[in-house]
Amino acid sequence: MHSLKTVLAIGLFVSVGSVYAQDKGGKIVCWKDKAGKTVGCGDKVPIEYRDNAQQELNKGGVTVKESDAALTPAQKKAIQDEADRKKADGAREAEIKRKDKALLDTFTTAREIDLKRNRDIQLIESNIEAQQTNLKNANDRQADARNKIDQYKKENKPAPAAVQEEFDRAETGKAKIQAQITQKRKDIVDLNVQYDELKKRFIELTGPTVGSAQPTAAAASAPAAKK
């Protein structure tokens, strides 16, 4: 509540402003300082007070409209930051719900997750076996080229460019194949982690009854690829 002193001050401002406003035929507006204290009334707010809180009154001095002080840059930033945070939280929650729905729509038991894990890993291991065959072929080509180069050296002759190029191509091919095999083995590790997380979430959503007594990740995983 306003103190008596403040009420009297507002009354004085309103009386003066009312007379002025009636003469001008306009509204009565009272403006405040940064501390929220009413410091003047009239038909127009001075420029230096336009960002402060204001009151619009009728001719009887009754408040008909109030406006708060304009927000500072720091306040605006804080409000925007909070809005951004809530938006990000909402997006994360929506994504979790979407993934949970997809998980429950795809699997009905935890064992189905393990079976899918096995199939995916077997596909990767089949690819590794194919790459290992390619690696053996590259080794054979390089060994053949090396034998030819060594033979030329024994005869004190330079190896033909084509033979050296075959050796270099085999070396480059081996490096690429080995990198692919390494990546595929990493894919198996990552895949096990992903399926472990899926299975854990599935059990959280469906309860331990549906997910209990299921194979562990180690038991569900297919044998490691041959080196």
N, C-alpha and C positions, 0 to 999 in steps of 0.2 A: 504494500500500500504506500501511496505517496505520503510524505510528511506534510504537516500543515503548511510549512514554509514553501514546499514545492507546489502544493495545491494552489496556494495564494499566488505564487509566481506564474503558474500556468493560467490561472484565472485572469491575471493582469495581461499576460501575453494574448490570451484569447479575446479579451475585451477590446484591446487595441487592434488586434488583427481582424476582429469581427467588423469593427467600424470601417477599417481600411478595405476589407474584402467586400462589404456591402456597397461602399462607394464605388468599388471597381466591378461589383457584380460577380465576383469569383468565389472560390472555395477558401476555407481557412486551413492552413497547414502549419503544424508545429514541428520543429526540428530539434534534434538532440546533439549533444557533443559526443565524443568518443566514449565517455564514461556512462552514457545513457541518460544524461540530465537534459531536460528540456531547456533550451536557451533562447528560443524565439518562436514567434508565430506570425503568419502573414499569408498573402496569396501566392507567394513564390519563395521557394527555398534558395537561400544564397548558395553560390557555386561551391564554397568551401565546406558546406554541410550536406551536399547532395548524396554523398556515399554513406551518410549516417542514418540512424533509425529516424522514422518520421511518423506523424499522426495526422490524419485528415479529420476535421471536425465539421459538424453542421453549424448553423447559425446560433444554436442553443449551447454550443460548446461540448456536445456529445460526440465522442469518437465514433466515426463510421468506417474508418479504414486505418490499418497500421502496416508499416513495412519495416523490416529489419535492416540493420546496417549491411552494406555490401561486404561480401566475403573478401578477406585478404588473399593474396596469392598463395600463402602457406595453407590457409583453410581450404581453398579450392583444390590445391594439390592433394591434401589429405582426403578430401571427399572423393576425388578421382581415383586415388590409390585404393581406397576401400571398395569403390565400385569395380575396379579392375580385379581386385582380389576375389570378390564375390563371383564375378563373371568366370574367372579362372577355376574357382572351386566348383562352380556349377558345371563347367565343361568337363572337368575331371570326373565328377559324379555321373554325368551322362555317359561318358566313355566307359566307366566301370560297369554301369547297368547294361550298356550295349554288349560288352564283352561277356558279361555273366549270362545274358540271354542267349548269345551265340553258343556259349559253352553248354548250357543246359539243352539247347535245341540239337546239338551235335551228338552228345553222349548221354546215355541213360544209366550207365554204371561206371565205376572207376576202372574196371577191367577193360572196358572198351578203349579207354585212354591208353592203357598199356599196350593193347593190341595195335592201335594206330601208331604208337611210338615204334614198335617193332617193325612195322611195314615201312615206315619212313627211314629208319636206320638201315634196313636191308637194301633199300634203293641206293642209299649213299655208299654202302659197302660194295655194291655191285659196280658202281662207278669207280671206286678205288681199285677194284680188281682189274677193270678195263685199263685204268691209267697205269697200273703196275705192268700190264702186258706191253703197253706203249713204251714204258720206261725200259723194259728188257730189250725191245726192238731197237731203241735208241742206243742202248749200251752196245748191242751187237754191231750196229752200223759204225759206231765210233771205234770199236775194237778193230773192225775190218779196215777202216781208214788208217788207224794207227799202224797196223801191220804193213800196209802199203807204204806209208811214210818211212817206217823203219827199214824196209827193204831198199828203198831208194837211197837212204843214208848209207847202208852197207855198200852200195854200189857207187858211193860218192856222187850221187846225182840229186839235184833238187826235185822235190816232190811236185808233180803237176798241180797247178792252181785248183783244178777241179777236186783233186783228192783232199787238199787242205781245206777247201770249202765244205766238203762233205763232213770232215772231222769237226769243223767249227759249228756247222748246222746241228750236228748230233749233240754237241756240248750245250748249245743254246736250248735245244729241244728238251734235253734232260733236266735242265734247270727249271723250265716252265712246268714240266710234268711233276717234278718233285714238289714244286710250290703248290700245284693243284691238289696233290695227295695230302700235303700238310693241311691245306685249307679244309678239305673234306673231313679229315679226322677232327679238326676243330669244330666243324659243323655238327658232328656227332655229339661232342661234348655239350655244345650250345643247345642242341635239340633235347638232350636229356634234361638239361636245366629247365627249358621251356615246358616240357611235359611234366616235370616234377611240380612246377608252379601251377599248371593247369589242374593236375590231379589234386593238389592241396586245396585250391580254390573250389573245385568241384565238391570235395568232401565238406568244406565249410558251408557250402550252399545247400547240400542235400542231407547233411548229417552223417555221423560215423557209421550208421547201419549200412547205407549204400556203399560207402567207401572202405569199410573195414575188411580185413582179411584179404586184401589185394596184394599182388606181387609188389615188391619194393622196386625202386628205380634200377638198382643193380641187377635184380633178378629179371626184370622186364627187358633190360637192354640186350640187344643182340651181341654176340661175341665181337671182340675188338678186331679190326681189320688186320690182315697179315702185313708184315713189313715188306 
